[in-house]
Amino acid sequence: MHLAQINVGRLLHPLDDPRMADFADNLAAINALAEASEGFVWRLKDETGNATGIAAYEDPSIIVNMSVWTTPEALYAFAYQTAHRRFVQRRKEWFHLFEGPYLALWWIGEGSLPTVTDARQRLDHLARVGPTAYAFTFRKTFPASEAEPLVTPGDASGIAAEPFRSCG
């Protein structure tokens, strides 16, 4: 099993706004750091090499980041023990605060890749019911042995992709 993650943010300003320069100008370097990190498997990107142009939500100010890692520890080490940490600490400069979760983690089979739709379902589930083996956070993780499969919209669980809610 591998660990998938989604994190989203609602931009305070368009990416080409000078107030977003430190964020936008460092995307390539941070993405390269991720790809070189121990435990990295895959990340969502388009032909530009990043995911900022991928429309995961109707609101174009919401950008998405998705990746796959071998373990939660590998992802955590990249996110909080490398230069990436400085950008996490500065997120309030670039992104609105969220009412609910903006990060969800879940287990997928090795060789599988998550879709944006899959990831949105996990994030929405986390917002509705909190951490479970279906979708969790670094604060409350679940072992791969408890992984729950993706539930498609309309299944008995009631989990369905909904518009992302955030402040701002």
matplotlib code that plots the C-alpha trace (Angstrom):
import matplotlib.pyplot as plt

x = [0.0, 1.0, -0.2, -2.1, -2.7, -4.6, -4.2, -6.1, -5.9, -8.0, -5.6, -5.8, -4.7, -4.2, -0.9, 0.5, -0.1, 3.1, 1.9, 2.0, 5.6, 7.4, 4.9, 4.7, 8.5, 9.3, 6.9, 9.4, 12.0, 9.6, 8.2, 11.8, 12.5, 9.4, 10.4, 13.9, 12.6, 12.8, 9.5, 8.1, 6.1, 4.0, 2.5, -0.3, 1.0, 0.1, 2.3, 3.7, 5.1, 2.8, -0.9, -1.9, -3.7, -5.7, -9.3, -10.4, -13.2, -15.5, -13.8, -10.6, -9.0, -8.9, -5.7, -5.0, -1.9, -1.9, 0.9, 1.6, 4.2, 5.4, 4.6, 3.1, 6.5, 8.0, 5.4, 5.7, 9.5, 9.2, 6.4, 7.8, 11.5, 12.7, 12.6, 8.9, 8.2, 8.9, 6.2, 3.7, 4.5, 3.8, 0.5, -1.5, 0.3, -1.1, -4.2, -7.5, -8.1, -10.4, -13.5, -12.6, -9.8, -7.6, -5.5, -6.6, -4.6, -5.6, -4.2, -4.1, -2.8, 0.8, 0.7, -2.6, -2.9, -5.7, -7.9, -9.0, -12.5, -11.3, -9.3, -12.3, -14.4, -11.8, -11.5, -15.3, -15.6, -13.0, -14.9, -18.1, -17.1, -13.6, -10.6, -11.3, -9.4, -11.2, -9.6, -7.4, -4.8, -1.2, -2.8, -4.8, -3.5, -4.7, -2.6, -2.7, -4.2, -7.4, -7.6, -11.1, -11.9, -13.2, -16.9, -18.5, -21.2, -24.6, -23.4, -25.2, -22.6, -23.9, -20.4, -20.5, -18.3, -19.6, -18.4, -15.4, -16.3, -13.8, -13.7, -13.1]
y = [0.0, 3.6, 6.8, 9.3, 12.9, 15.9, 19.4, 22.4, 26.1, 29.1, 31.8, 35.2, 36.7, 35.3, 33.4, 36.2, 38.9, 40.2, 39.3, 35.7, 35.8, 34.0, 31.2, 31.0, 31.5, 28.6, 26.0, 24.3, 24.1, 22.7, 20.2, 19.1, 18.7, 16.5, 14.3, 13.9, 13.0, 9.5, 7.8, 10.0, 8.0, 10.4, 13.9, 15.5, 17.8, 19.1, 20.0, 23.0, 20.7, 21.7, 21.3, 25.0, 24.9, 21.8, 22.8, 20.6, 22.9, 25.3, 28.1, 28.9, 30.4, 26.9, 25.1, 21.5, 19.4, 15.7, 13.2, 9.6, 8.4, 5.1, 6.0, 8.8, 9.3, 9.9, 12.5, 14.1, 14.3, 16.2, 18.5, 19.5, 18.7, 20.2, 23.7, 22.9, 23.7, 27.4, 27.5, 25.7, 28.3, 31.1, 29.8, 32.6, 35.0, 33.2, 31.3, 32.0, 30.2, 27.2, 26.3, 22.7, 20.4, 21.2, 18.1, 14.4, 11.2, 7.7, 4.4, 3.2, 0.0, 0.1, 1.1, 2.9, 6.6, 8.8, 11.0, 14.5, 13.1, 10.4, 12.9, 15.3, 12.5, 11.8, 15.4, 15.8, 12.7, 14.0, 17.3, 15.5, 12.7, 13.4, 11.0, 7.4, 4.7, 6.1, 9.6, 10.8, 13.4, 13.4, 14.0, 10.8, 8.2, 4.7, 1.7, 0.5, -2.8, -0.8, 0.9, 1.5, 1.5, 4.5, 4.9, 6.1, 8.8, 7.3, 4.4, 3.6, 5.5, 8.9, 10.0, 12.2, 15.0, 18.3, 21.8, 22.7, 25.1, 27.6, 31.0, 34.0]
z = [0.0, -0.6, 0.9, -1.2, -0.1, -1.3, -0.1, -1.4, -0.9, -1.9, -3.2, -1.7, -5.1, -8.6, -9.1, -11.4, -8.7, -7.3, -3.8, -4.8, -6.3, -3.5, -3.7, -7.5, -8.1, -5.8, -7.1, -9.4, -6.6, -4.0, -6.6, -7.4, -3.7, -3.3, -6.3, -4.9, -1.4, 0.1, -0.2, -3.1, -5.7, -7.8, -7.9, -9.9, -12.6, -16.0, -19.0, -17.0, -14.4, -11.6, -10.7, -10.4, -13.7, -12.9, -12.2, -9.3, -8.2, -10.0, -8.2, -10.1, -7.0, -5.4, -6.3, -5.6, -4.8, -4.8, -4.3, -3.4, -0.9, 0.4, 4.0, 6.2, 7.7, 4.3, 3.4, 6.9, 6.6, 3.2, 4.4, 7.7, 7.8, 4.5, 2.9, 2.2, 5.9, 5.4, 2.8, 5.1, 7.8, 5.3, 3.9, 5.5, 3.2, 0.1, 1.1, 2.9, 6.2, 5.8, 7.8, 7.5, 6.5, 3.5, 3.7, 3.6, 3.6, 2.6, 1.5, -2.1, -3.7, -5.0, -8.6, -8.2, -8.7, -7.2, -9.3, -8.3, -7.9, -5.6, -3.6, -3.3, -1.9, 0.7, 1.7, 1.8, 4.0, 6.4, 6.7, 7.4, 9.8, 10.9, 10.6, 9.7, 7.8, 4.7, 5.1, 7.8, 8.9, 10.3, 13.8, 13.5, 11.1, 10.4, 9.3, 5.8, 7.0, 7.8, 4.4, 3.2, -0.6, -2.4, -2.2, -5.4, -5.4, -4.7, -2.6, 0.6, 2.7, 1.3, 0.5, -2.6, -4.0, -2.9, -3.5, -1.3, 1.5, 2.8, 4.3, 2.2]

ax = plt.figure().add_subplot(projection="3d")
ax.plot(x, y, z, "-o")
ax.set_aspect("equal")
plt.show()
